[in-house]
Each structure stands twice: as C-alpha cells, then as structure tokens.
Amino acid sequence: MTTPTSGQTPGTPGKLWGGRFDAPTDTLVEAFTASIDFDRRLYREDIAGSIAHARMLARQDIIPAADAETIVAGLEAIRDDIEAGRFAFRSDREDIHLNIEAALAERIGPTAGRLHTARSRNDQIATDMRLFVRAACDEATGLLRALRAAFLDVADREAATIISGYTHMQHAQPVLLAHHLLAYEAMFTRDTERIGQTRARANVLPLGAGALAGVTFPIDRESVARDLGFNSVAANSLDAVSDRDFVVDFHSAAALTMVHLSRLAEEIVLWSTTEFALIRLPDAFATGSSIMPQKKNPDVAELLRGKSARALGNLMQALTLLKAQPLAYNRDLQEDKQPLFDTVDTLLASLAVTAAMLPALQFDAARGRTSAIDGFALATDLADYLAKRGVPFREAHAAVGALVATCERAGKTLIGLTLDEFRAAHPAFEADVLAIDLDAALAARNATGGTAPEAVARERAAARARLKAEA
C-alpha cells in the first residue's frame, strides 16, 4: 500500500458537510479518516434504514410523498448496482453513508437532499450496526443449532462407545463417548442462548436520536422501528448514538463460543495422536507435510484453536475502545467495525467447518475401551465398593491405591485380577467384586446427568427436544 503524501485535494469543499469550511481537506486526512474500504459492507443495512426513514418522513408530511417515492426507487437501484458490482465506491466520499447519498443525488438530483432530514450520521450508523449485529446473530444461531444437531447425531452413532474420562489430563473414570460429546452440546446450547440475548439487546432502534439531542421534526420513530423489525426505540438520544454495548455483547458471546470450539479442537488434536489413537482424521479435514510423507495433520482443529485468539483479541479491542469515551458520539467509534466484521466472519466460518468435520471423525471404540482399562479407570468403583461395605472411604482409597501400584509393578490391570489378589489388598472384597467392569461402572451412574447408558439416552432425548423447540 502506498502511503499518501501530504497536500490538499483540489475542489474541496465538495463534502456534503462542507458548508462551514473554506479550506480543502488535506489528502493525509482524507486517507486517515475514510472508512469506505470496510464500512461498504453495511450497504444493505444503510439502504434499508434510509428507505424506512424516507417513508416515515412522507407519512409525517415532513417531505412530499412523491419525493419519498423517488428517493426509495433511487436507493433500491443503488442497492441493485452494488450487488451487481456496478457501483463505484469513492474514498473521497468517506463512508458508506456519503457514498450512497452522493450517488443518490447524481441519480435523482436535488430531491436526494431531503433524505437526511431529521437524522444524523450518528444515529444512522448506530442503526446500521444494530441491523448488522442482528443479522449476524441470526446466522450464528442457525449455525450453532446445526452444530448441536451434529453432536447429537454423533452421540447417537457412538451410543455404546466407552472412553476414559480425564481430570488433570490423567485417566479418571470411564464415560460414554456420547456423554462426553453432549458436554459440548451443553456448552453450545448456552452459546445459543447468549447469542439470542445479544440479539434482543441489539434490537432497539436508535434512528431519530439525531446527532445526540433528538430532532425538531415530528418524526414517528415507532413506525420506523416496525418497518425495520426493531422491538423498541432507544429511550435516550445521547445513549442511542454512543452505545456500542451490543457490539461488545456480540464479541463476548462469540469469544466464549470460540473458546468452546477451541477446547473441542484441542481434544481432536490430542485424540488424533498416535499416543491417544482414539480418532482417525478424515482426509477431507486434514493436511499433509511438505517434507514428512507419513504426516496427517489436524490443521482444521489447530486453526479453530488459533482463531479463538482473534475473537478474544477483538473483544478486548472493543472494550478498550469504549473505556474512555465521553458522551456522546466520538469518531473513535469508527474503529468498532473492522474487529466486529472479523469476529463475525471468524465465528461463522468456524461453526460451519466444525459442524461439517464432526460427523466425519472416525472413533475407535476398541481403543477407547482398552485405554480406559489400561488407565485404571475402575479404581474409584472399587473404592466405592469397599465404602458401601462399611470400610471408611479413606481406608478404601488407600487400599485400592496400593492395589493399583501393585498392578503397575506387575504389568497388570484391574480387570482380570483374581479374588485372592483383591483380598490381599483388603479383606472386605468378596466374590462379587469380579463383576465390576466398565459396563457395570457406567450402569451404576444412572442419576440425572450421569454417564449410564440410560441416563445418556435421556440426556440425548432432552437435547433433541430442546433443539426442536427452538426451531
């Protein structure tokens, strides 16, 4: 990119706001303040807001109805040109608002000047941003539901698969893989709720607040809100033009969703290693090495993990941007857009690729069972066995711990030990201890939220019902 040299733009003022100015804008300032390179993305929202505003002005007899019709037709034609790639965005027109308004003037003449009656770019951009966030919330919600459905499908497919659960990345207790997957479904259910709450808070109309103090025309803000699908209008004009809490809300909800995706991605990376060998990566969601022919790398999962950092950074940028701004609107707020666009794009792409990858993962059920046995995942069940027979739990814990140590020295597992070997660890062991295996350990945890097959079946059914009810 070429850095502009300082100077003055001939022919300025030619700005729509230039009446108060005598001298032209420096070219460095032109380049530094222009936002059209990124806020052009808001053209749909900007045109939708302008159409609703023009129609309201006509209904309120603030501008002639014929002029409003001409304005609306011109705006619709500009929208069509943008979508067809025929529209030339100009940096000397600063932003999406002035690009569209200037193009409208070129198309329909002086009548275009009536459009900006009873509004400011301050309430205009706040409206555009709320419309954008609202649409992003809707798209994210749809993708989150698709991802949750993918988790449920895989949980159904792997309903009988047993793996070792972990704490501190050490073998802990056996769990059903379906139960493990449904833990992520629960996380993404909360993410869906947070995105919905973000949408609700964003769905408030700021248009009509003017620059900061309201407007002097007899506008009907409520009718504009209805036309644009807003639930209410902002009650305070100062807050309306300066509030970006809804942007922070989206960043926050997106960042936590990306953290959840990152946790899943980390497990996919681990599970696909030779050491874990719990899953086989599908070719469609892996890449190779340029030098090592044997490699199949979990690049999709690694990128999911890495992209979470972008969402977290964008959240911090949004908070830092707002922290020292006095009321009301300040040009600092121009910097809210690029990080928001990046977070939206990152979140939506990450959700889509995860929902596609998840069903393609191939789980090794035999390896999962073997790993649980080799990792002494039944140790807690044996300690519970003794405790249920009156042995103080700490004594039971010590006895089973010593038994595990004996097995490690002998190269054995807890499965297959003889009754004599158990009784050598503690005399309270009886013949029925030999019935404790992975299936028995799972079946014993049948309370709500447990990992027993029946409990997990109930959990899967409840999750599907919840997802269906949201549709």
Secondary structure, DSSP 8 states (H G I E B T S, - for coil): -----S-B-TT---STTGGG--S--BHHHHHHH--HHHHGGGHHHHHHHHHHHHHHHHHTTSS-HHHHHHHHHHHHHHHHHHHTT-----GGG-SHHHHHHHHHHHHHGGGGGGTTTT--HHHHHHHHHHHHHHHHHHHHHHHHHHHHHHHHHHHHHTTT-EEEEEETTEEEEEEEHHHHHHHHHHHHHHHHHHHHHHHHHH-EE-TTSTTTT--SS---HHHHHHHHT-SEE-S-HHHHHH--HHHHHHHHHHHHHHHHHHHHHHHHHHHTSTTT--EE--GGG-B--SS-TT--B-HHHHHHHHHHHHHHHHHHHHHHHHTT--SS--GGGGGGHHHHHHHHHHHHHHHHHHHHHGGG-EE-HHHHHHHHHHTTTTHHHHHHHHHHTT--HHHHHHHHHHHHHHHHHHT--STT--HHHHHHH-TT--GGGGG--HHHHHHT--STTS-SHHHHHHHHHHHHHHHHHH-
